[in-house]
Amino acid sequence: MKNFFQKIVVAGGLLTFVTGVAVAQDTLNSQTLGGKRVNSITTAVPFLLIAPDSRHGAMGDAGVSSTPDVFSNHWNPSKLAFVDRKYALAISYTPWLQKLVPDINLSYLSGYYRIDSRQTIGASLRYFSLGEITFTDQTGNQTGSGNPNELAVDLAYARKLSDRFSIGTAFRFINSDLAQGQNVSGQDIKPGRAVAADISMYYTNPDLKLNGKKTTFAAGMNISNIGNKMSYTDASRRYFIPTNMRVGASGKMKLDDYNEITLMVDANKLLVPTNPLYGKDSAGNVYIIKGEDPDKSLTSGIFGSFNDAPNGMKEELQEISYSVGFEYWYDKQFAFRGGYFYEHPLKGNRQYFTMGAGIKYNVFGLDLSYLIPTQQQNPLENTLRFSLTFNFEDPKEKQKN
């Protein structure tokens, strides 16, 4: 199964979850960068955190407080309460990790329907394909082939509590089919499944003035993927899915009748346990030197994630990643975007600039984005995203206008 394992590792470090064999703790402790211990947080189904659309992918993966659109299902479901069209559909496609593997990709289908002036429902489908795999045993004999894939189906609801504030939730079914029908170390591999929910809120104030220019301030928070732990075999340990807290704020300024610009910033923190520092006694038994046992319940894992890092608050702050983005619109038809994403070197070291453009004409919109890593030979290099959107007005409202 060598080829299979290589692709799984490339796709997101999922080998541990597929085989049900935990990574040796002394190996974890030996991973260093600049003499310091690397302690990245790992979860099952990390594809849930990949930016699915071109607009926000071009803005450094910032989006919790951006202008509401059809992709709010992912970034902040509560924003759907403030959408300005009756209903919308969108599709997005991202070739993923093309620098290393040619046939991994993420497809995303999203839509919403505004029930009335205060309520909106949304839905989305996320499909992550790892391409075609040839399975082999330890001696190199072929045991079959397959198409590993993961998917998530969402249903969202958002409601305004006032003209400036809304809340929202999303319910999600997750299926991770990486090697169904195969056997590793005497264990039959089955699809990993989970159900999860998002809790979100959004605030916007469009009545501000800055240097005499009309300015809109917005802020948002989304705690996503609150759900059960996942396993791929009957005997293996269960692993956390990527419960994540995203908070951020933005400001949009209308420069004149044709030009407007938006600046935004997001901060993210995974609400799952941090790996402790392990040691071995003279008998070879593994024990925890610093930190906490990561084998916790869902609730304990979420609340304990704020103070379980082996090196205390300093390491907890290192677990926060940041996104900064801007968006410029000309005549509400042509957009140019840019951004930057930062993750601490000891917590994954993803650091990259992003840029992109968009065009909107009547109901149709097209967006593209491009990722530029700060380091050479980065597997995310040359990542492109493509998104098509269709926004429709209520015919009755259109006649009134």
Secondary structure, DSSP 8 states (H G I E B T S, - for coil): -HHHHHHHHHHHS-HHHHH-----HHHHHH-EETTEE------S-GGGGS--SHHHHTTTT--SSS---TTHHHH-GGGGGG-SSSEEEEEEEEE-STTT-TT-EEEEEEEEEE-SSSEEEEEEEEEEE---EEEE-TTS-EEEEE--EEEEEEEEEEEESSSSEEEEEEEEEEEEESSTT-EETTEE---EEEEEEEEEEEEEEEEEEETTEEEEEEEEEEEEEEE--B-SSSSS--B----EEEEEEEEEEE-SSSEEEEEEEEEEEE-S----EEEE-TT--EEEEES--S---HHHHHHHTTS--TTTHHHHHHT-EEEEEEEEEETTTEEEEEEEEE--GGGT--EEEEEEEEEEETTEEEEEEEEEESSTT-TTTT-EEEEEEEEE--HHHHHH-
